[in-house]
Amino acid sequence: MAKYSEKAGEKVEKTMHEMKEGKLKSGSGKKVTSKKQAVAIGLSEARKAGAKVPKKKD
């Protein structure tokens, strides 16, 4: 598995928790049910916050 910064891990952990509570929404406003999507959202938020996260693959 890929190694990310501690800050990125915290963001992903937070989004996973939100998803399990049913509070996590995607950009379109729909409820997120997939773990993969929750991780992607967490990494995206970490990037915006300036955490050390590899770039998205095209």
ABEGO torsion letter per residue (X at the ends): XBBBBAAAAAAAAAAAAAAAAGABBBAAGBBBABAAAAAAAAAAAAAAAGBBBBBBBX
